[in-house]
Amino acid sequence: MNESPIFTRTHDLLLWLLQATRKFPRDQRFVLAARLNECAFALQESLTAAGVDKANSARHLVAADVALNLLRKRLLLAQQAGLLSAGQYRHAGELTREIGNLLGAWRKKAGS
């Protein structure tokens, strides 16, 4: 069985983010990097739960949407603080935009 593109793209984002935040200054690895990674993991967990717990998928998809929006805001903050380059921010934006489109389609299909 092929895995849905949203899971693959979320995995790609999470892997990229873990590598990018590892290069943050030490004081920011315990603050902003941790918060970024928490959002990305929460997104992955909510999507996984939506795929498994069909009866409550709408609730899990809303949680995924919240996590994705928080992640976007924190990525912007990291870029504005000089922790992510413009190219890194653009790459993260492309990944989050693609995930957002896939999530929106899933939510529409699920009626949430």
C-alpha positions, 0 to 999 in steps of 0.5 A: 500500500502506498503512503499518502503524499501528506505523510511523506511531505510531513516526514520530509519537513520534519527531517529537514527541520531537525537538521536545520534547527540543529544549527541554531545557536545553543541558547535558541536550540532550547527555545525556538528550535524546541518549539518548532520541532514540537509543532512539527511532531504534533502535526505528524502525530495528528495526521497519523491519528486522523489516518488511524482513528477514522471516527475522530478524524475531523478532530485530529485534522483540526489539530493538525491544521492548528499545529501547521499554522503554529509551525508557520508562525514560528518559522517566520519568527526564526527567519526574522530572528536570523536563525533561518536564511531566506532560502531556508524559509522559502524551502520551509514555506514550500513544504508547509504550503504543500502540506496545507493544500493536502490537509485542506483537501483531506479536511474537505473530503472528511467534511471538517 
